[in-house]
């Protein structure tokens, strides 16, 4: 999910981004903790993915980004997706704390992180990778909440940071690839709030509900 996200102007901004990211991740873990085994077959806003599939992906991404933050992002083993079973909430909670701890230990916003899913030989500044991950889990938190039929309301400060990152995600053919992270951009409804604007920008149907 490379973006045109601008660099931060001060290390304190990176610390603030880390704080917001940690809140998003821990809020997602609180949601996932409410998942029962019977919920794993539920549909999600992610086309063709059950809740089990979504949790497996979310858990794997935490492990991959945590490895990148520790300097070992090029090892494909860290990005492997394992099927989600009855212990999915516990496994997700552990992965969530791992990613928060890993980014807390990054020295600064300019540290290069290898994210092979976005280019085998590319690195991304830590601030940029952190922005990717924050945005992804704002959206995945919504995915989980919608699947479970629960309310979802990230803080205004989180959404204010996530919206420009979402708007910088490239459009074009990458948005039409089956299984891609985001679909073609949608037109937000009149009077859409910030969360719905983020969802529309990334191709999520804000009105989605389980059948």
VENZI-V135577 format. One record per backbone hydrogen bond with DSSP energy under -0.5 kcal/mol. NH is the residue of the N-H (numbers start at 1). CO is the residue of the C=O. Records with the same first field share a line. If there is no record, write none. Layout:
NH: CO, CO
This chain:
4: 168
13: 10
14: 10
15: 11
16: 12
17: 13
18: 14
19: 15
20: 16
21: 17
22: 18
23: 19
24: 20
25: 21
26: 22
27: 23
28: 24
29: 25
30: 26
31: 27
32: 28
33: 29
34: 31
35: 32
39: 36
40: 36, 37
41: 38
42: 39
44: 49
47: 45
49: 46
50: 48
51: 42
52: 40
54: 50
55: 51
56: 52
57: 53
58: 54
59: 55
60: 56
61: 57
62: 58
63: 59
64: 60
65: 61
66: 62
67: 63
68: 64
69: 65
70: 66
71: 68
72: 67
75: 72
76: 74
78: 75
79: 76
80: 77
82: 80
85: 83
88: 85
91: 87
92: 88
93: 89
94: 90
95: 91
96: 92
97: 93
98: 94
99: 95
100: 96
101: 97
102: 98
103: 99
104: 100
105: 101, 102
106: 103
111: 108
113: 124
115: 113, 122
118: 115
119: 116
122: 119
124: 113
126: 111
127: 109
129: 125
130: 126
131: 127
132: 128
133: 129
134: 130
135: 131
136: 132
137: 133
138: 134
139: 135
140: 136
141: 137
142: 138
143: 139
144: 140
145: 141
146: 142
147: 143
148: 144
149: 145, 146
150: 145
159: 155
160: 156
161: 157
162: 158
163: 159
164: 160
165: 161
166: 162
167: 163
168: 164, 165
169: 166
170: 2
175: 172
176: 173
177: 173, 174
180: 177
183: 202
186: 200
188: 186
192: 189
197: 193
198: 194
199: 195
200: 196
201: 197
202: 198
203: 200
204: 199
206: 204
208: 205
210: 146
